[in-house]
Amino acid sequence: MKKLLLFITSLGCLFGSDYEEIYLKKGAAEVIKAIEKNILNGDFWAKKLADKNLEYGYYDSDVLLNIVDKDKKELKLLSYQDGKISEILKTDVIVGKSGDKLVEGDLKTPIGVYELTRRFTPTDPYLGPLAFSLSYPNLLDKQSKRNGSGIWIHGYPLNGDRTDELKTKGCIAIKNDTLMKYDKLIDHKKSLALIFEGKKIEANANDIGAVFAGVFAWKKAWSENDIEGYLKFYDDEFIRHDGMSLANFKNMKRMIFSRNEQKRISFSSFSITPYPNTKGYKIYRVSFYEDYWAPSYKFQGQKTLYVRLYGDKIKILVEE
């Protein structure tokens, strides 16, 4: 009882309602209903996030954001800490050809959101003293049948000058002296690159609130074996990470849900990033830690969704 009351008290601090009173008058089940009503409401999340800088998304943990403007040929390294953003480096860069990257060899720098997957020393001195690889193609790129590889943030040639006219093969090149300063500031394991061209796509409290509400509504349907409610969250263009079509995915999920297994699902450590794209769609990359338990399957690890906002409703484009 004491632990439950402490839990209810902590929820009261988090959500700003008198859950202790609800518990004492109506019991624990009514407290859960009250909390659920909040977390499934986008307006609740928008108000909760109102004091945070959401221009480049929302992050539960500190993160470094590499904002690359292909038109201005500029990279800004930003620090996101507890809803506040500070600029720690800005530099000119060389990028590939204009337009979104579609195929291997088109010499274009991709547009989207990418992890910095590795720090290493290039074997070719033309690429400078240091490089960071980007996670191109990501899940959304693969769904869109984009291909290619080897997109890096790297330096200038060690044995000669490099001019903008030379371009890159889709990479992002930084002058070597600046690259070494960058290396001292960056932790690639806690970094994302947001690359855009043309109009910058910015996040806001209403959109991120809608994403939070949608993700938790999807989880509720999943937890309760509500197959029709669950499937309504998938976009008509959805393709699973392994290439499974939407029709086959639905058939598989109907079979799994028919077992009517009890499930325990929790999400934590959210990262919600606006996804630059040439079509102007409101797309978000949503990553979080998932703890899933059912009699037939268990999973603990990172989950990533790419979702599109239609008004205040989300549709999942691809997931892993």
HELIX and SHEET records of a PDB file:
HELIX    1   1 LYS A    2  PHE A   15  1                                  14    
HELIX    2   2 TYR A   19  LYS A   26  1                                   8    
HELIX    3   3 ALA A   28  ILE A   39  1                                  12    
HELIX    4   4 GLY A   42  LYS A   48  1                                   7    
HELIX    5   5 PRO A  125  LEU A  127  5                                   3    
HELIX    6   6 LEU A  139  GLN A  143  1                                   5    
HELIX    7   7 ASP A  164  LEU A  166  5                                   3    
HELIX    8   8 ASN A  176  LEU A  185  1                                  10    
HELIX    9   9 HIS A  188  LYS A  190  5                                   3    
HELIX   10  10 ALA A  205  SER A  223  1                                  19    
HELIX   11  11 ILE A  227  LEU A  231  1                                   5    
HELIX   12  12 LEU A  246  PHE A  257  1                                  12    
SHEET    1   A 5 TYR A  58  TYR A  59  0                                        
SHEET    2   A 5 ARG A 264  PRO A 274 -1                                        
SHEET    3   A 5 ILE A 283  ALA A 294 -1                                        
SHEET    4   A 5 TYR A 297  TYR A 310 -1                                        
SHEET    5   A 5 LYS A 313  GLU A 319 -1                                        
SHEET    1   B 8 LYS A  84  ASP A  92  0                                        
SHEET    2   B 8 GLU A  74  GLN A  81 -1                                        
SHEET    3   B 8 VAL A  63  ASP A  69 -1                                        
SHEET    4   B 8 SER A 191  PHE A 196  1                                        
SHEET    5   B 8 GLY A 112  PHE A 120 -1                                        
SHEET    6   B 8 ALA A 131  LEU A 134 -1                                        
SHEET    7   B 8 TRP A 152  HIS A 154 -1                                        
SHEET    8   B 8 ILE A 172  ALA A 173  1                                        
END                                                                             
